[in-house]
Amino acid sequence: MERANDASNGGDDLGGGRVIIKTEDDEKVTIKVQKEGMADFYFTMNRDEPLRKLMIAFCERLSLGDYRSFRYLLNGSRIRGHQTPNELEMENDDVIDAWIDQIGGASFSWS
């Protein structure tokens, strides 16, 4: 969280009129992962850590197998394990949807 103080509200004035105070909360983000038919999963992580850490913890904690067997979507766009919350400009309580990744399929014809 960033707080801006200026001389008018009792903050320190270093000539620019504003002092930005970074708190530890800025370095972490809490993200919710949801999967249909399962309880929501909340995970707090550093903003510069790869989301793979969240994906692995999600699958391990809920005994879902390999994290790569799921697709993870943020606002309808697929996210990858190497991406970070900072890259995706994620905020606290953003929601990631987890879907089983289906590969292949067969076409069927009623002829």
DSSP file (Angstrom, degrees, kcal/mol; ACC not computed):
  #  RESIDUE AA STRUCTURE BP1 BP2  ACC     N-H-->O    O-->H-N    N-H-->O    O-->H-N    TCO  KAPPA ALPHA  PHI   PSI    X-CA   Y-CA   Z-CA
    1    1 A M              0   0    0      0, 0.0    22,-1.5     0, 0.0     2,-0.5   0.000 360.0 360.0 360.0 136.1    0.0    0.0    0.0
    2    2 A E  E     -A   22   0A   0     20,-0.2     2,-0.5    23,-0.1    20,-0.2  -0.913 360.0-167.5-107.1 134.5    1.3    3.4   -0.8
    3    3 A R  E     -A   21   0A   0     18,-1.3    18,-2.0    -2,-0.5     2,-0.6  -0.978   8.3-151.5-119.2 134.3    0.3    6.4    1.3
    4    4 A A  E     -A   20   0A   0     -2,-0.5     2,-0.4    16,-0.2    16,-0.2  -0.912  12.6-171.8-105.8 126.1    1.0    9.9    0.2
    5    5 A N  E     -A   19   0A   0     14,-1.8    14,-1.8    -2,-0.6     2,-0.3  -0.926   3.0-176.3-112.4 140.4    1.5   12.5    2.8
    6    6 A D    > > -     0   0    0     -2,-0.4     5,-2.1    12,-0.2     3,-1.5  -0.867  42.8-100.0-128.2 170.0    1.8   16.2    2.1
    7    7 A A  G > 5S+     0   0    0     10,-0.4     3,-1.1    -2,-0.3     6,-0.1   0.779 116.8  62.9 -60.2 -27.1    2.5   19.1    4.4
    8    8 A S  G 3 5S+     0   0    0      1,-0.2    -1,-0.3     9,-0.2    -3,-0.0   0.756 106.2  42.9 -73.6 -23.1   -1.2   20.0    4.6
    9    9 A N  G < 5S-     0   0    0     -3,-1.5    -1,-0.2     2,-0.0    -2,-0.2   0.148 126.5 -92.0-109.6  22.0   -2.2   16.8    6.3
   10   10 A G  T < 5S+     0   0    0     -3,-1.1    -3,-0.2     1,-0.2    -2,-0.1   0.520  82.4 135.3  89.8   4.7    0.7   16.6    8.7
   11   11 A G      < -     0   0    0     -5,-2.1    -1,-0.2     1,-0.1     2,-0.2  -0.281  65.0 -83.1 -80.6 171.0    3.1   14.6    6.6
   12   12 A D        -     0   0    0      7,-0.1     2,-0.6     2,-0.0    -1,-0.1  -0.523  38.4-147.1 -72.9 139.6    6.8   15.3    6.0
   13   13 A D        +     0   0    0     -2,-0.2    -7,-0.1    -7,-0.1     6,-0.1  -0.939  20.6 175.2-112.2 114.0    7.5   17.9    3.3
   14   14 A L        -     0   0    0     -2,-0.6    -1,-0.1     4,-0.1    -2,-0.0  -0.050  68.3 -83.0-105.8  30.6   10.7   17.2    1.4
   15   15 A G  S    S+     0   0    0      1,-0.0    -2,-0.1     0, 0.0     0, 0.0  -0.050 125.5  73.0  97.7 -33.3   10.3   20.0   -1.0
   16   16 A G  S    S-     0   0    0      2,-0.2     3,-0.1     1,-0.0    -3,-0.1   0.586  99.7-124.3 -90.3 -11.4    8.0   18.2   -3.4
   17   17 A G  S    S+     0   0    0      1,-0.1   -10,-0.4   -11,-0.0     2,-0.4   0.306  82.7  77.5  88.3 -11.5    5.0   18.3   -1.1
   18   18 A R        -     0   0    0    -12,-0.2     2,-0.5   -11,-0.1    -2,-0.2  -0.992  53.2-168.5-136.0 141.1    4.6   14.5   -1.1
   19   19 A V  E     -A    5   0A   0    -14,-1.8   -14,-1.8    -2,-0.4     2,-0.6  -0.995  16.5-146.8-125.2 124.3    6.3   11.6    0.6
   20   20 A I  E     -A    4   0A   0     -2,-0.5     2,-0.6   -16,-0.2   -16,-0.2  -0.813  11.6-164.2 -93.2 122.9    5.5    8.1   -0.6
   21   21 A I  E     -A    3   0A   0    -18,-2.0   -18,-1.3    -2,-0.6     2,-0.5  -0.932   5.9-154.4-109.1 115.6    5.6    5.6    2.2
   22   22 A K  E     -A    2   0A   0     -2,-0.6     2,-0.2   -20,-0.2   -20,-0.2  -0.761  10.6-160.6 -90.0 132.3    5.8    2.0    1.0
   23   23 A T    >   -     0   0    0    -22,-1.5     3,-1.6    -2,-0.5     4,-0.3  -0.662  33.7-105.4-105.8 167.0    4.5   -0.6    3.4
   24   24 A E  G >  S+     0   0    0      1,-0.3     3,-1.6    -2,-0.2     4,-0.4   0.771 113.7  72.9 -62.2 -26.2    5.1   -4.3    3.5
   25   25 A D  G >  S+     0   0    0      1,-0.3     3,-0.9     2,-0.2    -1,-0.3   0.767  85.2  67.2 -60.4 -25.2    1.6   -5.0    2.1
   26   26 A D  G <  S+     0   0    0     -3,-1.6    -1,-0.3   -25,-0.3    -2,-0.2   0.771  96.4  54.6 -65.6 -24.9    2.8   -3.6   -1.3
   27   27 A E  G <  S+     0   0    0     -3,-1.6    20,-2.5    -4,-0.3    21,-0.3   0.620 106.8  55.5 -86.5 -12.6    5.1   -6.6   -1.6
   28   28 A K  E <   -B   46   0B   0     -3,-0.9     2,-0.3    -4,-0.4    18,-0.2  -0.861  58.7-169.2-122.3 155.1    2.4   -9.3   -1.2
   29   29 A V  E     -B   45   0B   0     16,-2.6    16,-2.4    -2,-0.3     2,-0.5  -0.997  16.1-140.8-141.0 141.3   -0.9  -10.0   -2.8
   30   30 A T  E     -B   44   0B   0     -2,-0.3    63,-3.0    14,-0.2    64,-0.5  -0.916  24.5-171.9-104.9 125.2   -3.7  -12.4   -1.8
   31   31 A I  E     -Bc  43  94B   0     12,-3.0    12,-2.5    -2,-0.5     2,-0.5  -0.913  15.3-141.7-120.9 141.4   -5.3  -14.2   -4.8
   32   32 A K  E     -Bc  42  95B   0     62,-2.6    64,-3.1    -2,-0.4     2,-0.5  -0.875  11.4-163.2-102.7 132.9   -8.3  -16.5   -4.8
   33   33 A V  E     -Bc  41  96B   0      8,-3.3     8,-2.6    -2,-0.5     2,-0.4  -0.967  11.3-170.9-112.8 129.9   -8.4  -19.6   -7.0
   34   34 A Q  E     - c   0  97B   0     62,-2.6    64,-2.7    -2,-0.5     2,-0.4  -0.956  11.9-178.3-125.5 144.0  -11.7  -21.1   -7.8
   35   35 A K    >   -     0   0    0     -2,-0.4     3,-2.1     3,-0.3    64,-0.1  -0.998  41.4 -98.0-136.4 133.9  -12.7  -24.4   -9.4
   36   36 A E  T 3  S+     0   0    0     62,-0.4     3,-0.1    -2,-0.4    -2,-0.0  -0.223 108.1  14.9 -54.4 132.5  -16.3  -25.4  -10.0
   37   37 A G  T 3  S+     0   0    0      1,-0.2     2,-0.3     0, 0.0    -1,-0.3   0.516 111.8  91.3  83.1   5.4  -17.6  -27.8   -7.4
   38   38 A M  S <  S-     0   0    0     -3,-2.1    -3,-0.3     3,-0.0    -1,-0.2  -0.908  82.4 -94.6-131.1 158.8  -14.7  -27.1   -4.9
   39   39 A A        -     0   0    0     -2,-0.3    -4,-0.1     1,-0.1     2,-0.0  -0.371  52.2 -96.1 -66.7 149.4  -14.1  -24.6   -2.1
   40   40 A D        -     0   0    0     -6,-0.1     2,-0.5    -2,-0.1    -6,-0.2  -0.353  35.0-143.2 -66.2 149.0  -12.3  -21.4   -2.9
   41   41 A F  E     -B   33   0B   0     -8,-2.6    -8,-3.3    -3,-0.1     2,-0.4  -0.972  10.4-160.6-119.5 124.0   -8.5  -21.4   -2.3
   42   42 A Y  E     -B   32   0B   0     -2,-0.5     2,-0.4   -10,-0.2   -10,-0.2  -0.881  10.3-178.8-108.1 137.6   -6.8  -18.3   -1.1
   43   43 A F  E     -B   31   0B   0    -12,-2.5   -12,-3.0    -2,-0.4     2,-0.5  -0.994  14.5-156.0-140.1 128.6   -3.0  -17.8   -1.5
   44   44 A T  E     +B   30   0B   0     -2,-0.4     2,-0.3   -14,-0.2   -14,-0.2  -0.906  29.1 155.8-105.5 130.0   -0.8  -15.0   -0.4
   45   45 A M  E     -B   29   0B   0    -16,-2.4   -16,-2.6    -2,-0.5     2,-0.1  -0.933  46.8 -83.8-146.4 165.6    2.5  -14.5   -2.2
   46   46 A N  E >   -B   28   0B   0     -2,-0.3     3,-1.4   -18,-0.2   -18,-0.3  -0.477  38.6-124.8 -70.4 146.4    5.1  -11.9   -3.2
   47   47 A R  T 3  S+     0   0    0    -20,-2.5    39,-2.2     1,-0.3    40,-0.3   0.710 108.6  50.4 -67.7 -20.2    4.2   -9.9   -6.2
   48   48 A D  T 3  S+     0   0    0    -21,-0.3    -1,-0.3    37,-0.2   -20,-0.1   0.323  87.4 103.3-102.2   8.7    7.4  -10.8   -8.0
   49   49 A E  S <  S-     0   0    0     -3,-1.4    37,-0.2     1,-0.1     2,-0.1  -0.658  82.0-101.3 -87.6 146.1    7.1  -14.6   -7.5
   50   50 A P    >   -     0   0    0      0, 0.0     3,-1.6     0, 0.0     4,-0.4  -0.391  23.8-126.5 -64.4 142.6    6.0  -16.7  -10.4
   51   51 A L  T 3> S+     0   0    0     32,-3.2     4,-2.3    29,-0.3     3,-0.4   0.622  99.9  85.7 -65.4 -12.5    2.4  -17.8  -10.3
   52   52 A R  H 3> S+     0   0    0     29,-2.2     4,-2.8    31,-0.3    -1,-0.3   0.865  82.9  59.8 -54.8 -36.1    3.6  -21.4  -10.7
   53   53 A K  H <> S+     0   0    0     -3,-1.6     4,-2.1    28,-0.3    -1,-0.2   0.914 107.2  44.2 -60.1 -43.9    4.1  -21.4   -6.9
   54   54 A L  H  > S+     0   0    0     -4,-0.4     4,-2.6    -3,-0.4    -2,-0.2   0.915 113.0  52.0 -65.1 -44.2    0.3  -20.7   -6.4
   55   55 A M  H  X S+     0   0    0     -4,-2.3     4,-2.0     1,-0.2    -2,-0.2   0.904 111.2  46.3 -61.5 -43.9   -0.6  -23.3   -9.1
   56   56 A I  H  X S+     0   0    0     -4,-2.8     4,-2.6     2,-0.2     5,-0.2   0.933 113.5  48.4 -65.2 -46.0    1.4  -26.0   -7.4
   57   57 A A  H  X S+     0   0    0     -4,-2.1     4,-2.8    -5,-0.2     5,-0.3   0.899 109.5  54.0 -62.0 -40.9    0.1  -25.2   -3.9
   58   58 A F  H  X S+     0   0    0     -4,-2.6     4,-1.6     1,-0.2    -1,-0.2   0.941 113.6  40.9 -57.0 -50.6   -3.5  -25.2   -5.2
   59   59 A C  H  <>S+     0   0    0     -4,-2.0     5,-2.9     2,-0.2     6,-0.6   0.881 117.1  48.1 -70.3 -38.1   -3.2  -28.7   -6.7
   60   60 A E  H ><5S+     0   0    0     -4,-2.6     3,-1.1     3,-0.2    -2,-0.2   0.943 111.9  48.1 -67.2 -46.9   -1.2  -30.1   -3.8
   61   61 A R  H 3<5S+     0   0    0     -4,-2.8    -1,-0.2     1,-0.3    -2,-0.2   0.837 119.5  38.7 -65.7 -32.5   -3.5  -28.8   -1.1
   62   62 A L  T 3<5S-     0   0    0     -4,-1.6    -1,-0.3    -5,-0.3    -2,-0.2   0.291 108.8-121.6-101.2  10.4   -6.6  -30.0   -2.9
   63   63 A S  T < 5 +     0   0    0     -3,-1.1    -3,-0.2    -4,-0.3    -4,-0.1   0.918  63.8 142.7  52.0  52.6   -5.1  -33.3   -4.1
   64   64 A L      < -     0   0    0     -5,-2.9     2,-0.2     1,-0.4    -4,-0.1   0.400  52.8-127.3-103.2   0.8   -5.7  -32.5   -7.7
   65   65 A G        +     0   0    0     -6,-0.6    -1,-0.4    -5,-0.1     2,-0.2  -0.604  67.5  12.3  90.4-151.3   -2.5  -34.0   -9.2
   66   66 A D    >   -     0   0    0     -2,-0.2     3,-1.9     1,-0.1     4,-0.0  -0.412  61.6-139.3 -70.0 132.2   -0.1  -32.1  -11.5
   67   67 A Y  G >  S+     0   0    0      1,-0.3     3,-1.2    -2,-0.2    -1,-0.1   0.747  99.5  68.1 -63.2 -23.0   -0.7  -28.4  -11.8
   68   68 A R  G 3  S+     0   0    0      1,-0.3    -1,-0.3     3,-0.0    -2,-0.1   0.537  82.3  74.2 -76.1  -4.7    0.0  -28.6  -15.5
   69   69 A S  G <  S+     0   0    0     -3,-1.9    32,-2.8    -5,-0.1     2,-0.3   0.357  92.3  69.9 -87.6   7.8   -3.3  -30.5  -16.0
   70   70 A F  E <  S-D  100   0B   0     -3,-1.2     2,-0.4    30,-0.3    30,-0.2  -0.890  72.0-138.2-122.3 153.7   -5.2  -27.3  -15.5
   71   71 A R  E     -D   99   0B   0     28,-3.6    28,-2.8    -2,-0.3     2,-0.5  -0.910  20.4-152.1-102.9 139.0   -5.7  -24.0  -17.4
   72   72 A Y  E     -DE  98  79B   0      7,-0.5     7,-2.9    -2,-0.4     2,-0.4  -0.960  12.1-169.1-117.5 127.0   -5.7  -20.9  -15.3
   73   73 A L  E     -DE  97  78B   0     24,-2.7    24,-2.7    -2,-0.5     2,-0.5  -0.943  13.4-168.2-122.0 136.2   -7.6  -17.8  -16.4
   74   74 A L  E >  S-DE  96  77B   0      3,-2.9     3,-1.8    -2,-0.4    22,-0.1  -0.979  85.9 -18.8-120.4 115.6   -7.6  -14.3  -15.1
   75   75 A N  T 3  S-     0   0    0     20,-0.6    -1,-0.1    -2,-0.5     3,-0.1   0.861 129.5 -52.8  53.4  38.4  -10.4  -12.2  -16.4
   76   76 A G  T 3  S+     0   0    0      1,-0.2     2,-0.4    21,-0.0    -1,-0.3   0.355 116.4 111.7  84.0  -5.7  -10.9  -14.7  -19.2
   77   77 A S  E <  S-E   74   0B   0     -3,-1.8    -3,-2.9     1,-0.0    -1,-0.2  -0.854  71.5-114.4-104.9 137.0   -7.2  -14.6  -20.4
   78   78 A R  E     -E   73   0B   0     -2,-0.4     2,-0.3    -5,-0.2    -5,-0.2  -0.418  29.8-157.7 -68.9 137.8   -4.9  -17.6  -19.9
   79   79 A I  E     -E   72   0B   0     -7,-2.9    -7,-0.5    -2,-0.1     2,-0.3  -0.865   4.5-141.5-115.2 154.2   -2.0  -17.1  -17.5
   80   80 A R    >   -     0   0    0     -2,-0.3     3,-1.3    -9,-0.1   -29,-0.3  -0.769  23.6-113.8-114.0 157.2    1.2  -19.1  -17.4
   81   81 A G  T 3  S+     0   0    0     -2,-0.3   -29,-2.2     1,-0.3   -28,-0.3   0.744 112.0  58.2 -62.5 -26.7    3.3  -20.3  -14.5
   82   82 A H  T 3  S+     0   0    0    -32,-0.2    -1,-0.3   -31,-0.2     2,-0.1   0.644  87.3  96.4 -81.3 -13.1    6.2  -18.0  -15.2
   83   83 A Q    <   -     0   0    0     -3,-1.3   -32,-3.2   -33,-0.1   -31,-0.3  -0.378  64.5-144.7 -75.1 156.5    4.1  -14.9  -15.0
   84   84 A T     >  -     0   0    0    -34,-0.2     4,-1.8   -33,-0.1     5,-0.2  -0.803  25.4-111.8-117.7 159.8    4.0  -12.8  -11.8
   85   85 A P  T  4>S+     0   0    0      0, 0.0     5,-2.6     0, 0.0     4,-0.3   0.866 119.6  55.3 -56.9 -35.4    1.3  -10.8  -10.1
   86   86 A N  T >45S+     0   0    0    -39,-2.2     3,-1.3     3,-0.2   -38,-0.1   0.937 105.3  51.0 -62.5 -45.8    3.2   -7.7  -11.0
   87   87 A E  T 345S+     0   0    0    -40,-0.3    -1,-0.2     1,-0.3   -39,-0.1   0.881 115.7  42.0 -57.6 -39.0    3.3   -8.5  -14.7
   88   88 A L  T 3<5S-     0   0    0     -4,-1.8    -1,-0.3     2,-0.0    -2,-0.2   0.375 108.6-125.3 -91.4   4.0   -0.4   -9.1  -14.7
   89   89 A E  T < 5 -     0   0    0     -3,-1.3    -3,-0.2    -4,-0.3     2,-0.1   0.896  44.8-178.0  52.0  46.2   -1.1   -6.0  -12.5
   90   90 A M      < -     0   0    0     -5,-2.6     2,-0.2    -6,-0.1    -1,-0.2  -0.453  12.3-157.9 -78.4 147.9   -3.0   -8.2  -10.0
   91   91 A E    >   -     0   0    0     -2,-0.1     3,-1.7     1,-0.1   -62,-0.1  -0.725  37.6 -70.7-115.6 166.7   -4.6   -6.7   -7.0
   92   92 A N  T 3  S+     0   0    0      1,-0.3   -61,-0.2    -2,-0.2    -1,-0.1  -0.314 119.2  18.2 -56.4 141.7   -5.7   -8.3   -3.7
   93   93 A D  T 3  S+     0   0    0    -63,-3.0    -1,-0.3     1,-0.2   -62,-0.2   0.589  83.1 154.2  68.8  14.7   -8.7  -10.6   -4.0
   94   94 A D  E <   -c   31   0B   0     -3,-1.7   -62,-2.6   -64,-0.5     2,-0.5  -0.416  40.2-127.4 -63.3 153.0   -8.3  -11.0   -7.8
   95   95 A V  E     -c   32   0B   0    -64,-0.2   -20,-0.6    -3,-0.1     2,-0.5  -0.912  19.4-165.0-115.1 129.3   -9.8  -14.3   -8.9
   96   96 A I  E     -cD  33  74B   0    -64,-3.1   -62,-2.6    -2,-0.5     2,-0.5  -0.945  15.0-145.0-107.4 129.8   -8.1  -17.0  -11.0
   97   97 A D  E     -cD  34  73B   0    -24,-2.7   -24,-2.7    -2,-0.5     2,-0.5  -0.822   9.7-153.1 -94.7 132.7  -10.4  -19.7  -12.5
   98   98 A A  E     + D   0  72B   0    -64,-2.7   -62,-0.4    -2,-0.5     2,-0.4  -0.921  16.1 178.9-108.5 127.1   -8.9  -23.2  -12.7
   99   99 A W  E     - D   0  71B   0    -28,-2.8   -28,-3.6    -2,-0.5     2,-0.2  -0.969  36.8-105.7-127.0 141.4  -10.2  -25.5  -15.5
  100  100 A I  E     - D   0  70B   0     -2,-0.4     2,-0.7   -30,-0.2   -30,-0.3  -0.496  40.0-124.0 -63.5 130.3   -9.2  -29.0  -16.3
  101  101 A D        -     0   0    0    -32,-2.8     2,-0.6    -2,-0.2    -1,-0.1  -0.693  25.7-160.5 -83.8 112.2   -7.1  -28.8  -19.5
  102  102 A Q        -     0   0    0     -2,-0.7     2,-0.5     2,-0.1   -32,-0.0  -0.829   3.9-163.0 -97.7 124.4   -8.7  -31.1  -22.1
  103  103 A I        -     0   0    0     -2,-0.6     2,-0.2     0, 0.0    -2,-0.0  -0.893  53.9 -13.5-108.2 134.3   -6.4  -32.0  -24.9
  104  104 A G        -     0   0    0     -2,-0.5     2,-0.2     1,-0.0    -2,-0.1  -0.485  61.0-171.8  82.3-148.8   -7.8  -33.4  -28.1
  105  105 A G        -     0   0    0     -2,-0.2     2,-0.4     2,-0.0    -1,-0.0  -0.608  23.9-102.5 131.5 164.7  -11.3  -34.7  -28.6
  106  106 A A        -     0   0    0     -2,-0.2     2,-0.3     2,-0.0    -2,-0.0  -0.938  20.8-129.1-124.4 144.2  -13.0  -36.5  -31.3
  107  107 A S        -     0   0    0     -2,-0.4     2,-0.4     2,-0.0    -2,-0.0  -0.659  23.0-158.1 -87.4 150.6  -15.4  -35.2  -33.9
  108  108 A F        -     0   0    0     -2,-0.3     2,-0.5     2,-0.0    -2,-0.0  -0.992   4.3-163.8-132.0 135.8  -18.6  -37.1  -34.3
  109  109 A S        -     0   0    0     -2,-0.4     2,-1.2     0, 0.0    -2,-0.0  -0.972  15.0-150.1-124.6 132.5  -20.8  -37.1  -37.4
  110  110 A W              0   0    0     -2,-0.5    -2,-0.0     1,-0.2     0, 0.0  -0.687 360.0 360.0 -93.9  78.2  -24.4  -38.3  -37.6
  111  111 A S              0   0    0     -2,-1.2    -1,-0.2     0, 0.0     0, 0.0   0.467 360.0 360.0-104.9 360.0  -24.4  -39.5  -41.1
